[in-house]
């Protein structure tokens, strides 16, 4: 059993195209999608038109939820920019997606954590804004009751794998389309990949259990950076150009 996991596309259709091409080149036919598909100043509509016909097993991200729950006038700038590009059918597709799902009886999928789509599963943020790996006890507490060998999440945009003490594996594939961002909660912090490449993961079940491989793919990230700059988002332009928020 071998499949790919993607997450956090954030309207970056060029990065998605590159990742899909790379996955096909590996001979992998099954892909799971861990949410936050459209939010951002890029190409939400084009991303939706590319993504929806694929019929991927997908779960709803926090920004996807904002697009279907919030008043457009009250949306954050990135969500509002995406919302203006989305059609009724795009939004109906989001409404059809689950919060979480079990994939092929082997893997639990959610965007962030099983009970909170705004909480990092594997990372903590200090009051000084440092992002660091949570203690194993805190990670395992969030996995309580999930009796499956593989757990997949996104949200933090950081490729990371943690083996729990009972052998279960948690994997975050990183972000397809947004290598860096800043956020005010729980404290102001930046999450930065330090490079502009698109990220995803390959998961494989072996005789020894589940193993993972993180992959990165080059694409025309400067075209997306230029688009963000053109649309008045210097933070996104910096993130897409170099993987840092400046």
JONORBEL-V930396 format. One record per pair of residues at least 12 apart in sequence whose C-alpha atoms are under 10 Angstrom apart, sorted by the first residue. I is the first residue (numbers start at 1). GAP is how many residues later the second one is. D is the distance in whole Angstrom. If there is no record, write none. Layout:
i,gap,d
I,GAP,D
I,GAP,D
This chain:
i,gap,d
1,29,10
1,103,10
1,105,10
1,202,8
1,203,6
1,204,5
1,205,8
1,209,9
2,25,10
2,26,7
2,27,9
2,28,8
2,29,9
2,200,7
2,201,6
2,202,4
2,203,6
2,204,9
2,208,9
2,209,10
2,210,10
3,20,9
3,24,10
3,25,6
3,26,7
3,27,5
3,28,6
3,29,8
3,198,9
3,199,6
3,200,5
3,201,7
3,202,9
3,209,10
4,16,10
4,19,7
4,20,10
4,22,10
4,24,7
4,25,8
4,26,6
4,27,5
4,28,6
4,29,9
4,169,9
4,196,7
4,197,6
4,198,4
4,199,6
4,200,9
4,208,10
4,209,9
4,210,10
4,211,10
5,18,10
5,25,9
5,26,6
5,27,5
5,28,6
5,29,7
5,52,10
5,53,10
5,104,10
5,147,8
5,148,9
5,149,10
5,166,9
5,167,8
5,168,6
5,169,9
5,194,10
5,195,6
5,196,5
5,197,6
5,198,7
5,209,10
6,13,9
6,14,9
6,25,7
6,26,6
6,27,5
6,28,6
6,29,8
6,31,10
6,52,10
6,146,10
6,147,9
6,148,8
6,166,9
6,167,6
6,168,7
6,169,7
6,170,7
6,171,10
6,192,10
6,193,8
6,194,5
6,195,7
6,196,9
7,25,8
7,26,6
7,27,5
7,28,6
7,29,7
7,30,8
7,51,9
7,52,10
7,54,9
7,104,8
7,145,10
7,146,8
7,147,6
7,148,8
7,149,10
7,150,8
7,165,8
7,166,7
7,167,7
7,168,5
7,169,6
7,170,9
7,171,10
7,192,9
7,193,7
7,194,9
8,25,8
8,26,7
8,27,6
8,28,5
8,29,6
8,30,8
8,31,9
8,53,8
8,55,10
8,103,9
8,146,7
8,147,7
8,148,9
8,149,7
8,165,9
8,166,8
8,167,5
8,168,6
8,169,6
8,170,7
8,171,9
8,191,10
8,192,10
9,24,9
9,25,9
9,26,8
9,27,6
9,28,5
9,29,7
9,30,8
9,31,9
9,35,9
9,38,8
9,148,10
9,165,10
9,166,6
9,167,5
9,168,4
9,169,7
9,170,10
9,189,9
9,190,10
10,25,9
10,26,6
10,27,5
10,28,4
10,29,5
10,30,6
10,31,9
10,32,8
10,33,9
10,34,7
10,37,9
10,53,9
10,54,10
10,68,9
10,69,10
10,72,9
10,165,9
10,166,8
10,167,6
10,168,6
11,25,9
11,26,6
11,27,4
11,28,6
11,29,6
11,30,8
11,31,5
11,32,5
11,33,4
11,34,8
11,35,8
11,36,6
11,37,8
11,67,10
11,71,7
11,165,10
11,166,7
11,167,9
11,213,10
12,25,9
12,26,8
12,27,9
12,28,8
12,29,9
12,30,6
12,31,6
12,32,7
12,34,9
12,35,7
12,164,8
12,165,5
12,166,8
12,186,10
12,209,9
12,212,7
12,228,10
13,24,10
13,25,9
13,29,8
13,30,6
13,31,8
13,32,9
13,33,6
13,34,5
13,35,9
13,36,9
13,37,8
13,38,9
13,163,9
13,164,8
13,211,9
14,28,10
14,29,9
14,32,10
14,33,9
14,162,10
14,163,8
14,184,10
14,204,10
14,205,7
14,206,7
14,207,8
14,209,9
14,210,8
15,32,10
15,160,10
15,161,6
15,162,6
15,163,9
15,182,8
15,183,6
15,184,9
15,202,8
15,203,8
15,204,6
15,205,8
15,206,8
15,209,9
16,21,10
16,31,8
16,34,9
16,35,8
16,160,6
16,161,7
16,182,8
16,183,10
16,201,10
16,203,9
17,30,9
17,33,8
17,34,9
17,159,10
17,202,9
18,158,9
18,180,8
18,198,10
18,199,7
18,200,7
18,201,6
18,202,9
19,157,7
19,158,10
19,178,10
19,179,7
19,180,8
19,181,7
19,196,9
19,197,8
19,198,6
19,199,9
19,200,9
20,31,10
20,180,10
20,197,10
21,196,10
22,178,10
22,193,9
22,194,9
22,195,7
22,196,10
23,177,9
23,178,10
23,179,9
23,192,10
26,176,10
28,174,9
30,26,8
30,27,9
31,23,9
31,24,9
31,25,6
31,26,7
31,27,9
31,170,10
31,171,9
31,172,10
32,23,10
32,24,6
32,25,5
32,26,6
32,27,9
32,71,8
32,77,8
32,120,9
33,18,10
33,23,7
33,24,6
33,25,5
33,26,7
33,27,9
33,28,10
33,76,9
33,77,9
33,78,9
33,119,10
33,120,9
33,121,9
33,140,10
34,23,9
34,24,6
34,25,5
34,26,7
34,27,7
34,65,10
34,66,9
34,75,7
34,76,6
34,77,5
34,78,9
34,118,8
34,119,6
34,120,6
34,121,8
34,138,9
34,139,9
34,141,10
35,23,7
35,24,5
35,25,5
35,26,4
35,27,8
35,28,8
35,29,7
35,30,10
35,59,10
35,62,10
35,64,9
35,74,10
35,75,8
35,76,6
35,77,9
35,82,10
35,118,9
35,119,7
35,120,8
36,23,9
36,24,7
36,25,5
36,26,7
36,27,6
36,28,5
36,29,9
36,30,10
36,75,8
36,118,9
36,119,8
36,139,10
36,141,10
37,14,9
37,21,10
37,22,10
37,23,9
37,24,8
37,25,10
37,26,8
37,27,7
37,45,10
37,57,9
37,139,9
37,140,9
38,23,10
38,25,8
38,26,7
38,29,9
38,40,9
38,41,8
38,43,9
38,44,6
38,45,8
38,47,9
38,48,9
38,139,10
39,22,10
39,23,10
39,24,6
39,25,7
39,27,9
39,28,8
39,37,10
39,38,9
39,39,5
39,40,5
39,41,8
39,42,7
39,43,5
39,44,8
40,23,9
40,36,10
40,37,8
40,38,4
40,39,6
40,40,8
40,41,6
40,42,6
40,43,9
40,137,10
40,138,9
40,188,9
40,193,9
40,196,8
41,36,8
41,37,6
41,38,8
41,39,9
41,40,5
41,41,6
41,42,10
41,44,10
41,183,10
41,186,8
41,187,6
41,188,9
41,189,10
41,190,7
41,191,9
41,192,7
41,195,8
41,196,10
42,36,9
42,39,8
42,40,8
42,43,10
42,135,10
42,182,7
42,183,9
42,184,10
42,185,7
42,186,6
42,189,8
42,191,10
42,194,9
43,38,9
43,39,7
43,42,8
43,43,10
43,181,9
43,184,9
43,185,10
44,35,10
44,37,8
44,38,5
44,39,8
44,40,9
44,41,6
44,42,7
44,46,10
45,37,8
45,38,9
45,39,9
45,40,5
45,41,5
45,42,8
45,45,8
46,39,9
46,40,9
47,39,10
48,37,10
48,38,8
48,39,9
48,41,10
48,42,7
48,43,10
48,45,9
48,46,10
49,37,10
49,41,8
52,37,10
52,38,8
52,41,8
52,42,10
57,40,9
57,41,10
57,44,8
57,45,10
57,46,8
57,52,9
58,36,10
58,38,10
58,39,7
58,40,8
58,41,9
58,42,8
58,43,8
58,45,10
58,51,8
58,52,9
58,53,9
59,35,9
59,37,10
59,38,6
59,39,5
59,40,6
59,41,6
59,42,7
59,50,7
59,51,6
59,52,7
59,94,10
60,34,7
60,35,9
60,36,9
60,37,6
60,38,6
60,39,5
60,40,7
60,50,8
60,51,7
60,52,10
60,57,9
61,33,10
61,36,10
61,37,10
61,38,8
61,39,10
61,49,8
61,50,5
61,51,8
61,56,7
61,57,9
61,92,10
61,93,9
61,94,8
62,37,9
62,49,8
62,50,8
62,54,9
62,55,5
62,56,6
62,57,10
62,93,8
63,12,10
63,13,10
63,15,9
63,16,7
63,19,10
63,54,9
63,55,9
63,92,10
64,15,8
64,18,10
64,19,10
64,27,9
64,30,7
64,31,9
64,33,10
65,26,10
65,29,8
65,30,8
65,32,10
65,34,9
65,52,9
66,13,7
66,14,10
66,17,10
67,12,6
67,13,8
67,15,8
67,16,6
67,19,9
67,24,8
67,27,8
67,28,10
68,15,9
68,23,7
68,24,9
68,26,7
68,27,7
69,26,9
72,12,9
77,156,9
78,155,9
78,158,10
81,150,9
98,12,9
99,12,8
99,13,10
99,14,10
99,15,8
99,16,9
99,17,10
99,18,8
100,12,10
100,13,9
100,14,7
100,15,10
100,17,10
100,53,10
102,44,10
102,46,9
102,48,10
102,49,9
103,45,10
103,47,10
103,48,10
105,43,8
105,44,9
105,45,10
106,41,9
106,42,6
106,43,6
106,44,6
106,45,9
106,99,9
106,104,10
107,39,9
107,40,9
107,41,6
107,42,7
107,43,5
107,44,5
107,45,7
107,62,9
107,63,10
108,35,10
108,38,7
108,39,9
108,40,7
108,41,8
108,42,6
108,43,5
108,44,6
108,45,9
108,62,9
109,41,9
109,42,6
109,43,5
109,44,6
109,45,9
109,61,10
110,41,8
110,42,7
110,43,5
110,44,8
110,45,9
111,41,8
111,42,5
111,43,5
111,44,6
111,45,9
111,61,9
112,40,9
112,41,5
112,42,6
112,43,5
112,44,8
112,60,9
113,26,10
113,29,7
113,30,8
113,39,9
113,40,7
113,41,9
113,42,9
114,28,7
114,29,8
114,30,10
114,31,10
114,32,9
114,39,9
115,27,8
116,26,10
117,36,10
117,37,10
117,38,8
118,37,8
118,38,10
118,67,9
118,68,10
119,36,8
119,37,9
119,66,10
119,67,9
120,13,10
120,14,9
120,19,10
120,33,9
120,34,8
120,35,7
120,36,6
120,37,10
121,12,9
121,13,8
121,17,9
121,18,6
121,19,9
121,20,10
121,21,7
121,22,9
121,32,8
121,33,9
121,34,9
121,35,8
121,49,9
121,51,9
122,12,6
122,13,9
122,14,9
122,16,9
122,17,6
122,18,10
122,20,10
122,31,9
122,32,10
122,33,10
122,34,8
122,36,9
122,38,8
122,39,9
122,40,8
122,48,9
122,49,9
122,50,8
123,12,9
123,15,10
123,16,9
123,33,8
123,35,9
123,37,10
124,14,10
124,62,9
125,60,9
125,61,7
125,62,7
125,63,9
125,64,7
125,65,10
126,60,8
126,61,7
126,62,9
126,63,9
127,58,10
127,59,8
127,60,6
127,61,8
127,62,9
128,59,8
128,60,8
128,61,8
129,53,10
129,54,10
129,55,9
129,56,10
129,57,9
129,58,6
129,59,6
129,60,4
129,61,7
129,62,10
130,57,9
130,58,9
130,59,7
130,60,8
130,61,9
131,25,10
131,58,7
131,59,8
131,60,7
131,61,10
133,27,9
133,29,10
136,26,8
136,27,9
136,28,7
136,29,8
137,27,9
137,28,9
139,23,9
139,25,8
139,31,9
140,22,10
140,23,10
140,24,7
140,25,8
140,26,9
140,28,10
140,30,10
143,21,9
143,25,9
143,27,9
146,22,9
147,21,9
148,20,7
148,21,9
149,15,10
149,17,9
149,18,7
149,19,5
149,20,6
149,21,9
149,56,10
149,60,8
149,61,8
150,13,10
150,17,9
150,18,6
150,19,5
150,20,6
150,21,8
150,53,9
150,55,10
150,59,9
150,60,7
150,61,9
151,17,8
151,18,6
151,19,5
151,20,6
151,21,9
152,17,8
152,18,6
152,19,5
152,20,6
152,21,8
152,51,10
153,17,8
153,18,6
153,19,5
153,20,8
153,21,9
154,17,8
154,18,5
154,19,7
154,20,7
154,21,8
155,17,8
155,18,10
155,19,8
155,20,8
156,16,8
156,17,10
156,18,7
156,19,8
156,23,10
156,24,10
156,25,10
156,35,7
156,36,10
157,15,8
157,16,8
157,17,4
157,18,5
157,19,8
157,20,9
157,21,7
157,22,7
157,23,8
157,24,9
157,34,8
157,35,8
157,36,8
157,42,9
158,13,10
158,14,7
158,15,7
158,16,4
158,17,7
158,21,8
158,22,9
158,33,8
158,34,8
158,35,7
158,41,9
159,12,8
159,13,5
159,14,5
159,15,4
159,16,8
159,34,9
159,40,8
159,41,8
159,42,8
159,54,10
159,55,7
159,56,9
160,12,5
160,13,7
160,14,7
160,41,10
160,52,10
160,54,9
161,12,8
161,50,10
161,51,8
161,52,10
161,53,9
167,42,9
167,43,9
168,41,9
168,42,9
169,40,9
169,41,7
169,42,8
169,43,9
170,42,10
171,30,8
171,31,10
171,32,9
171,40,10
171,41,8
171,42,10
171,43,10
172,28,9
172,29,8
172,42,9
173,26,7
173,27,5
173,28,5
173,29,8
173,30,10
173,39,9
173,40,9
173,41,7
173,42,8
173,43,10
174,19,9
174,24,8
174,25,5
174,26,6
174,27,8
174,40,8
174,41,9
174,42,9
175,18,9
175,22,9
175,23,6
175,24,5
175,25,7
175,26,10
175,41,10
176,20,10
176,21,8
176,22,5
176,23,5
176,24,6
176,40,9
176,41,9
177,19,9
177,20,8
177,21,6
177,22,8
177,44,9
177,47,9
177,62,10
177,63,8
178,14,9
178,15,9
178,18,8
178,19,9
178,20,8
178,21,9
178,58,8
178,61,7
178,62,7
178,65,8
179,12,8
179,13,6
179,14,5
179,15,8
179,16,7
179,17,6
179,18,7
179,19,7
179,20,8
179,57,9
179,59,10
179,60,6
179,61,7
179,62,9
179,63,8
179,64,5
179,65,8
179,66,9
180,12,4
180,13,6
180,14,8
180,15,9
180,16,8
180,55,9
180,56,8
180,58,8
180,59,5
180,60,7
180,61,10
180,62,9
180,63,5
180,64,6
180,65,6
180,66,10
181,12,9
181,54,8
181,55,7
181,57,9
181,58,7
181,59,10
181,62,9
181,63,8
181,64,6
181,65,10
182,53,9
182,54,10
182,57,10
182,62,10
182,63,7
182,64,10
190,54,9
190,55,7
190,56,10
191,48,10
191,52,9
191,53,8
191,54,8
192,47,8
192,50,9
192,51,6
192,52,5
192,53,7
193,46,9
193,49,9
193,50,5
193,51,7
193,52,10
194,45,9
194,48,7
194,49,4
194,50,6
194,51,9
195,21,10
195,44,9
195,45,8
195,46,8
195,47,5
195,48,4
195,49,7
196,20,9
196,21,9
196,22,8
196,23,9
196,24,10
196,25,7
196,26,9
196,29,10
196,42,9
196,43,7
196,44,6
196,45,6
196,46,5
196,47,5
196,48,8
197,18,9
197,19,6
197,20,6
197,21,5
197,22,7
197,23,9
197,24,8
197,43,9
197,44,9
197,45,9
197,46,8
198,17,8
198,18,5
198,19,5
198,20,7
198,21,8
198,23,9
198,42,10
199,15,7
199,16,6
199,17,5
199,18,6
199,19,9
200,13,9
200,14,6
200,15,5
200,16,6
200,17,8
201,12,6
201,13,4
201,14,6
201,15,9
202,12,7
202,13,8
220,20,10
220,21,10
221,16,10
221,18,10
221,19,6
221,20,6
221,21,9
222,15,8
222,16,10
222,18,7
222,19,6
222,20,9
223,14,10
223,17,9
223,18,9
224,12,9
224,13,8
224,16,7
224,17,8
225,12,4
225,13,7
225,14,8
225,15,5
225,16,5
225,17,9
226,12,9
226,14,9
226,15,8
227,13,10
228,12,8
228,13,10
234,12,8
